[in-house]
Amino acid sequence: MICVSIGRGRHRHMLAEHKHLVEQGARLVELRLDYISGEVNIKRLVTDRPCPVVITCRRPQDGGKYNGAEEQRLLLLRTAIAEGVEYVDLEEDVAGQIPRFGRTKRIVSTHDFRKTPETIEETHRRLAACDPDIVKISAMANHPHDNLRMLELSRKSKVPTIALCMGDIGVPSRILAGKFRSPMTYATFSHERTLAPGQLSFQQMTEIYRYDAINAETEVYGVIADPIGHSLSPQIHNAAFHSLGLNKVYVPFRVPREDLARFLDDAPALGVRGLSVTIPHKEEVIKKLSECDASVRGIGAANTVIFNGNKRLGYNTDYHAAMSTLEETLRQEGMTETREEYMLRGRTALVLGAGGVGKAIVHGLLRRGAQVVVTDGLPKQAATLAKNFNCRSVDWVGRHSISADLLFNCTPVGMHPNVDETPYDKHHMRPSMIVFDAVYNPENTLLIKDARSRNCTVVTGVEMFVRQACLQFKLFTGRDGPAELMREVIRRAIGAAKH
């Protein structure tokens, strides 16, 4: 079950949000009394309530806003119990001062906004000794391993236990709580008004992750990156899983570079069956694989990992997606040769960016006979790529000196929110050029707009993104990805990001 937290300064706004949430399907809300300005009228908040409630009144040291007398705070909590609310949240140090009464259930909680303690089992034992119906432990995640520790605590506990990690590293614990027997997870009314670090909105939890459908048998997939917040992969993969009625969920995992090895070791215990891999892990992850396909070996980067028993299998769907997207564009423009592998022979391709996507595209272009020149804002990275692939490199400032037939942007330049930036001056574009931008958010980057204004043939990042996602979906499920649905979802998500 999702408990939706409401924190508003006025009673009428809290009541209005409570009603709205129930209309949207919420079955439990948390009323944060510490957010209310002035005197709190509990009876007004809970009389004729449209769904069950948790009453909470947090002090600043517990992450709340209540600054009144402690005696008055405890009186508010006792009053809520007397009014017969369904749950009351009590911190560990005050649980003994507020006796059990009536049908109100006790959530005994503790919060650590700095770290996930090494002694969470001891913390749990203390809370379990405070006559709880539910134990709640909320702690800041500083490492992905903290998620597994907290989720396993929920799963193994005899007393129903909510064990959540805060922060963006801790988001998986909120999404996977139900898989690990947690009686509830927490969400916020709006993603613009989170009441705890890393908290997702009720809409995100229900429409993207479909939390209430997650159970112990749900297979877990996800994307690993650092940072992670920009990724739209959870939206398209979860929509695809739902459309085919699959008991699977796709989760964003923020994994700092130094935590990659430990996360991959933890992944099976989290129920992970497959991962999308992006910045900064595409090259490093290869060292952690049991096997990889020929494209990964040729490129030196993987963007997909499948867990098959004790094996970790690596693939690169960027390569296949980029080349199939380019070849389709060439066919539509009437530029094809009799054999696809020769359609680029002799053409000069300038590749901007020497990261994982850049490597995949350079590999594909060279295999198809193109003359490749690579550049990057980090000259050593471009030079290393060129040496490894036996092609040319130029300094970033010299990129416009290359007379290119094809231009590929494999950098993040132009990505939301920096939509007014472009990696290439339009005055150097010619109508005969093909301009391919791997950035998909926004779809119409400034580079793409400039290319259209110069009558170039353009390829947007959305098509490549959807194609690589479909290939990943096939690896995840054995079934073809619903490409049209994925396009619709990503374009809707990009449109929403503008507002």
FENWO-V578924 format. One record per residue. N is the residue number from 1. RES is the residue in three letters. OMEGA is omega in whole degrees, 0 to 359 (* if undefined). D_FIRST is the distance of its C-alpha to the first C-alpha in whole Angstrom. Layout:
N/RES/OMEGA/D_FIRST, N/RES/OMEGA/D_FIRST
This chain:
1/MET/177/0, 2/ILE/172/4, 3/CYS/184/6, 4/VAL/182/10, 5/SER/177/13, 6/ILE/176/16, 7/GLY/180/19, 8/ARG/185/22, 9/GLY/183/26, 10/ARG/181/26, 11/HIS/186/25, 12/ARG/178/25, 13/HIS/178/24, 14/MET/178/21, 15/LEU/181/21, 16/ALA/179/21, 17/GLU/177/18, 18/HIS/180/16, 19/LYS/181/18, 20/HIS/180/18, 21/LEU/178/14, 22/VAL/177/13, 23/GLU/179/16, 24/GLN/175/14, 25/GLY/180/11, 26/ALA/181/9, 27/ARG/179/8, 28/LEU/177/8, 29/VAL/174/10, 30/GLU/177/12, 31/LEU/182/16, 32/ARG/183/18, 33/LEU/182/22, 34/ASP/179/23, 35/TYR/185/24, 36/ILE/177/25, 37/SER/179/29, 38/GLY/185/31, 39/GLU/182/31, 40/VAL/176/27, 41/ASN/184/27, 42/ILE/181/24, 43/LYS/179/25, 44/ARG/183/25, 45/LEU/189/22, 46/VAL/177/20, 47/THR/180/23, 48/ASP/179/21, 49/ARG/185/18, 50/PRO/175/16, 51/CYS/179/13, 52/PRO/183/12, 53/VAL/165/13, 54/VAL/177/13, 55/ILE/182/16, 56/THR/176/18, 57/CYS/189/21, 58/ARG/171/22, 59/ARG/179/26, 60/PRO/181/27, 61/GLN/177/27, 62/ASP/179/23, 63/GLY/182/23, 64/GLY/186/23, 65/LYS/185/26, 66/TYR/182/27, 67/ASN/180/31, 68/GLY/180/32, 69/ALA/181/33, 70/GLU/178/31, 71/GLU/180/32, 72/GLN/178/31, 73/ARG/179/27, 74/LEU/176/27, 75/LEU/177/28, 76/LEU/181/26, 77/LEU/177/23, 78/ARG/179/25, 79/THR/178/26, 80/ALA/177/22, 81/ILE/179/22, 82/ALA/178/25, 83/GLU/174/23, 84/GLY/178/21, 85/VAL/186/17, 86/GLU/181/14, 87/TYR/170/14, 88/VAL/182/16, 89/ASP/184/16, 90/LEU/176/20, 91/GLU/185/22, 92/GLU/187/23, 93/ASP/180/27, 94/VAL/184/26, 95/ALA/181/24, 96/GLY/181/27, 97/GLN/182/29, 98/ILE/186/26, 99/PRO/175/26, 100/ARG/180/23, 101/PHE/176/24, 102/GLY/184/23, 103/ARG/182/19, 104/THR/179/18, 105/LYS/185/16, 106/ARG/169/17, 107/ILE/179/15, 108/VAL/194/18, 109/SER/171/18, 110/THR/183/20, 111/HIS/174/21, 112/ASP/185/23, 113/PHE/180/24, 114/ARG/187/27, 115/LYS/169/26, 116/THR/187/24, 117/PRO/175/26, 118/GLU/186/28, 119/THR/183/27, 120/ILE/178/23, 121/GLU/177/24, 122/GLU/176/26, 123/THR/179/24, 124/HIS/180/21, 125/ARG/179/24, 126/ARG/181/25, 127/LEU/181/22, 128/ALA/178/21, 129/ALA/184/25, 130/CYS/178/24, 131/ASP/178/22, 132/PRO/162/18, 133/ASP/179/16, 134/ILE/171/13, 135/VAL/177/15, 136/LYS/174/14, 137/ILE/179/17, 138/SER/185/17, 139/ALA/180/20, 140/MET/175/22, 141/ALA/174/22, 142/ASN/178/26, 143/HIS/178/26, 144/PRO/180/24, 145/HIS/178/24, 146/ASP/178/22, 147/ASN/181/19, 148/LEU/179/20, 149/ARG/182/21, 150/MET/180/18, 151/LEU/177/16, 152/GLU/176/18, 153/LEU/177/18, 154/SER/185/14, 155/ARG/187/15, 156/LYS/188/19, 157/SER/176/18, 158/LYS/174/18, 159/VAL/177/17, 160/PRO/189/13, 161/THR/170/13, 162/ILE/180/11, 163/ALA/187/14, 164/LEU/173/14, 165/CYS/177/17, 166/MET/180/18, 167/GLY/182/21, 168/ASP/174/21, 169/ILE/184/22, 170/GLY/182/18, 171/VAL/180/16, 172/PRO/180/16, 173/SER/179/14, 174/ARG/182/11, 175/ILE/186/11, 176/LEU/184/12, 177/ALA/182/10, 178/GLY/178/8, 179/LYS/183/11, 180/PHE/169/13, 181/ARG/175/11, 182/SER/180/9, 183/PRO/178/7, 184/MET/169/5, 185/THR/184/7, 186/TYR/174/9, 187/ALA/179/10, 188/THR/182/13, 189/PHE/183/15, 190/SER/179/18, 191/HIS/179/19, 192/GLU/182/22, 193/ARG/178/20, 194/THR/180/18, 195/LEU/176/18, 196/ALA/182/18, 197/PRO/178/20, 198/GLY/182/18, 199/GLN/176/15, 200/LEU/178/14, 201/SER/177/14, 202/PHE/179/11, 203/GLN/178/14, 204/GLN/183/14, 205/MET/183/11, 206/THR/187/11, 207/GLU/179/14, 208/ILE/188/16, 209/TYR/179/13, 210/ARG/189/11, 211/TYR/186/8, 212/ASP/177/6, 213/ALA/180/10, 214/ILE/179/10, 215/ASN/185/11, 216/ALA/182/14, 217/GLU/183/17, 218/THR/176/16, 219/GLU/185/19, 220/VAL/172/19, 221/TYR/180/21, 222/GLY/177/22, 223/VAL/176/25, 224/ILE/182/26, 225/ALA/172/28, 226/ASP/8/29, 227/PRO/186/29, 228/ILE/191/26, 229/GLY/184/24, 230/HIS/190/27, 231/SER/174/26, 232/LEU/181/25, 233/SER/178/24, 234/PRO/182/21, 235/GLN/185/21, 236/ILE/181/24, 237/HIS/178/22, 238/ASN/176/19, 239/ALA/179/21, 240/ALA/176/23, 241/PHE/182/21, 242/HIS/183/19, 243/SER/181/22, 244/LEU/176/23, 245/GLY/183/20, 246/LEU/179/20, 247/ASN/183/17, 248/LYS/176/18, 249/VAL/182/16, 250/TYR/193/19, 251/VAL/173/18, 252/PRO/178/20, 253/PHE/171/22, 254/ARG/184/24, 255/VAL/175/27, 256/PRO/185/30, 257/ARG/185/33, 258/GLU/182/34, 259/ASP/186/31, 260/LEU/184/31, 261/ALA/181/32, 262/ARG/180/30, 263/PHE/180/27, 264/LEU/175/29, 265/ASP/182/29, 266/ASP/192/25, 267/ALA/180/24, 268/PRO/179/24, 269/ALA/175/22, 270/LEU/183/20, 271/GLY/184/20, 272/VAL/178/22, 273/ARG/182/24, 274/GLY/183/26, 275/LEU/161/26, 276/SER/184/28, 277/VAL/178/30, 278/THR/187/32, 279/ILE/7/33, 280/PRO/195/34, 281/HIS/190/34, 282/LYS/180/36, 283/GLU/184/39, 284/GLU/184/38, 285/VAL/181/35, 286/ILE/181/38, 287/LYS/185/39, 288/LYS/185/36, 289/LEU/173/37, 290/SER/181/38, 291/GLU/174/39, 292/CYS/182/40, 293/ASP/187/41, 294/ALA/181/44, 295/SER/178/43, 296/VAL/179/41, 297/ARG/181/44, 298/GLY/184/47, 299/ILE/186/44, 300/GLY/179/43, 301/ALA/177/40, 302/ALA/176/36, 303/ASN/179/33, 304/THR/176/32, 305/VAL/176/31, 306/ILE/177/30, 307/PHE/182/29, 308/ASN/187/31, 309/GLY/178/31, 310/ASN/183/33, 311/LYS/171/34, 312/ARG/185/33, 313/LEU/184/35, 314/GLY/179/36, 315/TYR/174/36, 316/ASN/179/37, 317/THR/175/36, 318/ASP/183/37, 319/TYR/183/41, 320/HIS/181/41, 321/ALA/181/39, 322/ALA/182/41, 323/MET/179/44, 324/SER/177/43, 325/THR/179/42, 326/LEU/182/45, 327/GLU/176/47, 328/GLU/178/46, 329/THR/180/47, 330/LEU/177/50, 331/ARG/180/51, 332/GLN/180/50, 333/GLU/180/52, 334/GLY/185/55, 335/MET/188/55, 336/THR/169/55, 337/GLU/180/57, 338/THR/177/58, 339/ARG/187/56, 340/GLU/184/52, 341/GLU/180/53, 342/TYR/187/56, 343/MET/181/55, 344/LEU/185/55, 345/ARG/176/58, 346/GLY/179/60, 347/ARG/180/57, 348/THR/180/57, 349/ALA/175/53, 350/LEU/182/52, 351/VAL/178/48, 352/LEU/179/47, 353/GLY/184/45, 354/ALA/177/45, 355/GLY/184/41, 356/GLY/180/39, 357/VAL/178/40, 358/GLY/178/43, 359/LYS/181/44, 360/ALA/182/42, 361/ILE/177/44, 362/VAL/179/48, 363/HIS/181/47, 364/GLY/181/47, 365/LEU/180/50, 366/LEU/179/52, 367/ARG/180/52, 368/ARG/170/53, 369/GLY/180/56, 370/ALA/171/55, 371/GLN/191/57, 372/VAL/172/54, 373/VAL/182/54, 374/VAL/177/51, 375/THR/182/50, 376/ASP/177/48, 377/GLY/174/48, 378/LEU/187/48, 379/PRO/181/51, 380/LYS/180/51, 381/GLN/179/48, 382/ALA/181/50, 383/ALA/178/53, 384/THR/179/51, 385/LEU/182/49, 386/ALA/179/53, 387/LYS/182/55, 388/ASN/183/52, 389/PHE/179/52, 390/ASN/175/56, 391/CYS/183/56, 392/ARG/170/57, 393/SER/174/55, 394/VAL/174/56, 395/ASP/181/55, 396/TRP/182/52, 397/VAL/181/55, 398/GLY/186/57, 399/ARG/182/54, 400/HIS/179/56, 401/SER/181/59, 402/ILE/176/58, 403/SER/189/59, 404/ALA/171/56, 405/ASP/180/56, 406/LEU/179/52, 407/LEU/180/50, 408/PHE/173/46, 409/ASN/178/44, 410/CYS/175/42, 411/THR/175/41, 412/PRO/182/38, 413/VAL/183/41, 414/GLY/180/40, 415/MET/175/36, 416/HIS/12/34, 417/PRO/183/34, 418/ASN/189/38, 419/VAL/180/39, 420/ASP/180/42, 421/GLU/176/43, 422/THR/181/45, 423/PRO/187/46, 424/TYR/182/50, 425/ASP/185/52, 426/LYS/182/53, 427/HIS/177/56, 428/HIS/178/57, 429/MET/177/55, 430/ARG/182/57, 431/PRO/182/56, 432/SER/183/57, 433/MET/167/54, 434/ILE/181/51, 435/VAL/186/48, 436/PHE/179/45, 437/ASP/180/42, 438/ALA/176/39, 439/VAL/182/37, 440/TYR/179/34, 441/ASN/7/33, 442/PRO/177/35, 443/GLU/180/36, 444/ASN/178/39, 445/THR/176/40, 446/LEU/177/43, 447/LEU/179/45, 448/ILE/178/44, 449/LYS/179/46, 450/ASP/181/49, 451/ALA/178/49, 452/ARG/181/49, 453/SER/179/51, 454/ARG/177/54, 455/ASN/175/54, 456/CYS/169/52, 457/THR/186/50, 458/VAL/172/46, 459/VAL/182/43, 460/THR/181/40, 461/GLY/181/37, 462/VAL/182/35, 463/GLU/177/37, 464/MET/181/37, 465/PHE/180/33, 466/VAL/181/32, 467/ARG/180/35, 468/GLN/178/34, 469/ALA/178/30, 470/CYS/178/31, 471/LEU/175/33, 472/GLN/180/30, 473/PHE/178/28, 474/LYS/177/31, 475/LEU/181/31, 476/PHE/194/27, 477/THR/188/27, 478/GLY/182/31, 479/ARG/179/30, 480/ASP/177/32, 481/GLY/178/30, 482/PRO/189/29, 483/ALA/183/32, 484/GLU/177/32, 485/LEU/181/28, 486/MET/177/28, 487/ARG/180/31, 488/GLU/182/29, 489/VAL/184/26, 490/ILE/180/28, 491/ARG/176/30, 492/ARG/180/28, 493/ALA/178/26, 494/ILE/179/29, 495/GLY/180/30, 496/ALA/182/27, 497/ALA/181/28, 498/LYS/189/31, 499/HIS/*/30
